[in-house]
Amino acid sequence: MKTIILRVSATLISIVTLNSTVTEARTVQSNDLARYAQRIDSISHELRQELVTHYRHTHEFDYLMRSISRIINMAHHITEVSVHSHSSLQHISNDLEGIDREAHHINEIMKASTLSWNGRSHTHGRTSHVHRLRYSLNETIHSMQDAVSSLRHQYKRRSSHRPSHIIQRQTSPGISLLSLILSQL
């Protein structure tokens, strides 16, 4: 009886340690993704203010505001989604594709506004810093896409080394370990 209690105690300690390690790994992943999303949000807010200052008299201003607002909303959404360990990397990846499309749309609008041939659009003041912000936004988006892609690749690689019945059930390693030990009693 004493041996059984010792085995169960050791098993429970192992499970707690293993599960806390898995949770910690997921937390690190979600913190990294949340930091990227917060950086996108921060740059987007700053870019929006600069667009208001320098592009408000352009014909394309409304389009710029719609696109930057979509980016900000999607960045908020990604921040919320990425802090949950059950969040889908595919979901985050899809949202990032939307953000990337909007950022490239802003790029095209800014180019059209700067090279306006219709004479109706004009920017106020120097805009080189606005273009640097836009570039920084694109770089951050692409860095986050690379990070998500890398995480998805890591998970696929891990999944390919497991038997299919384990992949389908998605059981916790701690539960599997406990089941194995209890089956030996």
N, C-alpha and C positions, 0 to 999 in steps of 0.2 A: 504494500500500500504506500509506504514511504517512497519507494522508487517511482511509482506512478505520479505522486504529487511533485516530486523533483522534476520528472520529465515534462509534466504539464507546465510547471513554473518556468522551466527553461524555454519551453516552446512559446509561452506567452511573452516572455521577455524578448525573444527573437522576433516575434511578430510585431511587437510594438516598435522595436528598433528598425526593422525592415520597412514598415509602413511609414514611419517618420522620415526615413531616408527618401522614399518614393515621393512623399508629400513635399519634402524639402526640394527635391529636384524639380517637381512641377512648379513650385513657388518661384524658384530661380528663373525657370523658363517664362512664366507668366509675368514676372517682374521685368525681365528684359523686353518682352513684347510690349508691356504697358509703358515702359520708358520710351521706346520708339514711338508709340502712338501719342504719348504726351509731347514728345519733341515735335512731331508732325503738327499737333494741335497748336503748340506754342508758335512755331514758325508761321502757321496759317493765320493766326490772329494778328501777328506782326505784319504779315504780307497784306492782310485785308486793310489794316490801317494805312499802310503805304499806298495801296491801290486807291483808297478814298482820297488821300492827299494828292496824288499825282495823276490819277486817271479819271477823276470824277467828271471831267468835261468831255471825255471821249464818247464817241458814239457807241462803243462796245462796253461801257461801264456796267450796265445792267447784267450783261453776260458774265463779266468778271466776278461780280458780286454773287451771282447765282452759283458759279463754279466754286468759289472759295467757301461759300456757306455749306455747300455739299461736302467739301473736304473736311471742314470743321466738324460737321455732324457725324460723318463716317469715322473721323479720328476719335471723337467721344465714344462712339459705339465700340470701336476696336478696343479702346482702353477698358471699357466695362467688360467686354467679352473676354479679353485676355487675362483678367485677374481670376477667372474661374478655371479651376483645374480641369473641368469637364468640357471646356470650350474646344471647338473644332478648329484645327489648323486650316482645314479647307475653307471654313467660314471666314476666318481672318484673311486668308489668301484671296478669296473672292472680293472682300471689302477693299483690300489693298489694290486690287486690279481697278476697282471703281475710282479710288483715290488717284491712282496713277493716270487714268484716263482724264479725269478732271484737271490734274496738274498739267498734262500735256495740252489740254484744251486752253488753259490759261496762257500757256506759253505761246500758242498760236494767236490768241486774241491780242496778247501784248505785242507780238511782232506786227500784226496787222495794224494795231493802233499806232505804233511807232512809225511805221512806214505808210501811214495813211495817204492814199492817193486821192481821196475824195475831198480833202480840204476841210472837212467838218470835225475831224478828230485832232486833238492836240493834248500833249501831256504838260503838266506843270513842273518845272524845275528839272533837275538832273534825276535820272531814273536808274543809274548804274547800280545803286544799292538795292533797288527793287528787283533787278534782274539777279543780283547775287542771292537775295532771299529766295527767289523762285528756284534758282539752281540748288540752294541748300535744301529746300523742300524736296526737290526731285531726288537728290542724293540720299536723304533720310528715308524716303519712300522705298527707293531701290535697295537700301541697306536692310530695311525691315523685310522686304520681299525675299532677299537672300537668306536672312535669318530664319524666316518661316519655311522656306524651301529646304534649308539645311536640317531643320527639326523634322520636317516631314520625311526627308530621306533617312534620317537616323531611325525614326519609328518604323519605316518600311523595312529597313535592314534588320532591325531587331525582330520584327514580325516574321520575316522570311526564315528565321532560324528556329521558329517555334512550330510544333505540330499544329495542324489546322484546328483540332478540337480546342486547343488553348486559345487560339486567336479568336474563335467564335464566341467563347464564353467570357473572355476578358476577366478572368478571376484574379483577385489580388494574390500576389506571391505569398503573403502571410497566410491567407486562407488555405492555399494549396499546401503550404508547409504544415499547418495545423492538421489538415485532413490526413496527410501522410503519416504524421506522428500518431494521431489518434487511431489510425488503422493498424498500427503496429502494437497497440495495447491489447 
